[in-house]
Amino acid sequence: MATSTAHATEGNPPIVAHHFNNLRQQQSSVRFGMWLFLVTEVLFFAGVICAYTCYRIWYPIEFEAASTALNPLIAGINSFLLLTSSFTMSLAIRAAYNGNQPGLKMWLAVTILLGTAFLGFKAREYYVDFEEGLVPSTKTAIVSDHDSYSVLDQHKTVSLFGQKLEHALKEKKYYKEHPEKLKEVDFDRARLFFVFYYSMTGLHVVHMIAGIGLLVWQLVLANLGFFRPQERYVYVEVLGLYWHFVEVVWIFLLPLLYMAGHHSADHLHL
């Protein structure tokens, strides 16, 4: 029969659950469970990234143009926030390991604030994209065709999204200097880039929200004294693994989506 010397502390359940032989086995199981979950997440994101890469190779001109319309300033700020939050999460793990309860609460709170700021800037970026009409859709409009020589062909149907994207690109420095490049862009294909953009960043946002929710729950537990036995630091550690994974995903998304186009300091804005 499995035995354990860990007893309940301050009204909390025993440190070692009844179905584990000892604390080391329990901690190893907790870590293994999180790594197994992260492997499934890697496979999930890898499939999406591979699909994006294939289309990026097939439609390089369109993906380059579409990426130029994105906002690299907000992406850069969010990268700084996420990297900083990864550092503060590591400090929270260290505080939990050392039994430093005030430090654990403080660094968990700072990590939550940084993650929330990331979501705030991301919401701002989505809002700007929406205002500029950079949302993929199949809506069309009938416009005058000034290049037509036939009375019957005086109008043509164009994509509303294509019009919005073309207008946004005309404001960019690169396409002002190279207007002929814009004529090579197939805006229907460029729409596919934004499908990937919203799908990939949207999935990342969902993972961020889940991570912040778990951080808030651990902060509540810390205030209730759950982590006072410092042996429970492993639960903070495995949440840190998840948070670092979310950061790594963003490190891949940043160059794939935002660095594929032409950007200049003249058009950086919040």
N, C-alpha and C positions, 0 to 999 in steps of 0.2 A: 504494500500500500504506500502511495506517495505521501511523504511527510513534508511539513514546512514549519519553520520557526517564525514565520512572519505573521504577526497578529494585527488585528484592527488597531488603528491609531486615531485618536481624537474623533471617534464616531465614524471613521472611514472604514470601508471593507479591508480585508487583509491585503497586504502588498502583493503576495503571490496567490493567484487564483487556485481553487481546489483541484483543477484538472492539470496543473503543472507540478513537476517534481521539485523544482527550485526556481529561484529568481533568474538565474542565468538562462535556463530553458525558456522561461516566459519572455524575457527580453529578446532572445534570439527568434522566437516565434513571431513576436510583434514586428521586428525588423524584416523578417522573411515575408510576412504578409504584405507589408508596404512595398517591398521590392517587387513582389509578384504583381501587385496592382500596377506599379509603375511600368513594368514590362508590357502589360496590355495597353497602357496609355501610349507608350512609345510606338507600338505597332499601329495604333489608331492614327496618331499624327503622322507617322511615316508614310502611311498610305495616301493621306491627303497631300503631303509634301511631294511625294513621287508623282502624283497626278498633275500637280501644279508644274513640276519640272518638265514633264513631257510636253505640256501645252506651251510652256515657255520656250522650249526648243523649236516647236512647230510654228509658233507665231511670235518671233522675237521682236519685230517692229511694233506690233500692236501692244504687247506686254510692256515694252519699253515706254511707249507713249502713255499708256494708262498709268504706269507707275509715276511718271512725271507729274501727273495731276494730284498726287497724294501730298500730304503735309509732313515733311520730314522733321520740322521743328517740334511738333507735338510728339512724334515718335522718338525723337532724341531725348526730350524731357522725360517721357515715360520710361525709356531705357535707364536713365539715371535713377529714377524713383525705384524701379524694380531691382536694380543692382544694389542700391542702398538698403532696400528692404531685405534682400538676401543676407546682407551683412548683419542687420539688426536681428534677423531670425537666428543667425548663428550665435549672437550674443545671448539671446534668450535661452538657447540650448545650453550654453555654458553656464548661465545663471542657474538653470534647473539642475544641472549636474553637480554644481557646487552647493546646492541647497540655499541659494540666494533668492529668497522669495520676493523682496522688493524689486530686485533687478529683473527677475523673471516677468513680473507684472509690467514693469516699465517698458521692457523691450518688446513684449508682446503687443502692448498698446501702440508703440511707435511703428511696429510692422503693420499693424492694422491701419494706422493713419496713412502710411506710405502707399499701401495697397489701395485704399479708398481714393487717394489722390490720383493714382494711376487710372482708376475707373472714371474719375471725374474728367480728366483730360481726354480719355478715350471717348466719353460721351460728347465732349465738345468737338472732337474730331468728326464723329459721326454726324453731328448737327451741321457742321460746315459742309461736309460732303453732301448732305441732304439739301442744303440751301443752294449748292452749286448744281444740283441735279445729277450728281454722280451716283445714282442708284440704278442698277441694271433693270431694265424693263423692256417690254416688247411694244410699247405704245409708239404710234407713228403719227405723222402730221403731213398734210399736203401743202407743198410750197411751190412757188413759181420757179420754172426752169428757164433761166435766162439764156442757157446755151442751146435751147431747142429752136429749130428752124421751122417746125410744123405747128400749125395752129392747134392740132389735136393733141400735141405733146407739150403744151405750155405749162403743165403742172406735173410734179412728181411726188412720190411718197418717200419720206425720209424718217429715220428713227429719231425720236425725241431725245433719247439718251445720247445718240451720236452727235446731235446738235449741241447738247450741253457739254459733252466732253471736248468737242472741237473748239467751242468757245473758251473753255477753261485752258486748253493747251495754247491757244493763240495769245494768251496773256503771259505765257512762260517765256523766259529769256531765250532758251534754246530754239524754240520754234519761231520766235520773232526773227532770230538771226538766220534760221534755215527753214523758211516757209515751204520750200519744196518737199521737205521731209513729211510734212503734215498730209500731203496729197497721197503718200504711200500707205497711210494708215487705213485699215479696214475697221471701222468703228463697231461693226457687229462682232468681230473677233475680239476687239478690245473690251467689249462688254463681258466676255468670259473672264478676263482678269479680275473684274470687280466682283464676279460671282465667287471666285476663290478668295478675294480680299475679305469680303464680308463673312464668308464661311470660316476661314482660318482665324481671323481676329475675333469673330463671334464665339467660336469654340474656346479660344483662349480667355475671353472675358468670362464665359461660364465657369471655367476652371478657377479664375481669379475670385469670382464671387463665392464659389464653394470653399476655396482656401480661406478667405476672409471670415466666412461664417464659422469655420472650424477654429480659427484663431480667436474669435470672439468667445466661443464656447470654452476654449482652454483658459482664456483670461477669467471667465466666470469661475471655472474650477479652481484656478489659482487663488482667487479671492475667497473661495470657500475652504481653502487649505488642503485641497486634494493632492497637491504636489509637495506638501510639507515633508513627507518621507521622500528624500531626494532620490531613492531608488526608482521612483516613477518618472524620472527625467526622460526615459525612453519614449514616452508618449509625445513629449515635445520634440524629441529627436526625429521621430518618424514623420511628424507633421512638417518638420523642417525639410525632410527629404522631398515631400510633395511640393513645398513652396519653391525649393531650388529647381525642381523639375519644371514648374510653371515658368520660372525665369529662363531656363535653358530653351524652352519652346519659343519664348519671345526672341531670344538671341538668334534663332533660326529664321523667324518670321521677319525680323528687321531687315536683313539684307535681301531676302527673297522678294519682299513686297516693296520696300521703300528705296532700296538702292539699285533697283533695276532700271531706273529712268534717269533723266537729266534734271538736276536741281541746282539752284543758285541762291545766294544769300538775299538777292533782291526781292524774292517772293516768299520769304519766311514770315509766317504770321500765326497768331493764336486764334 
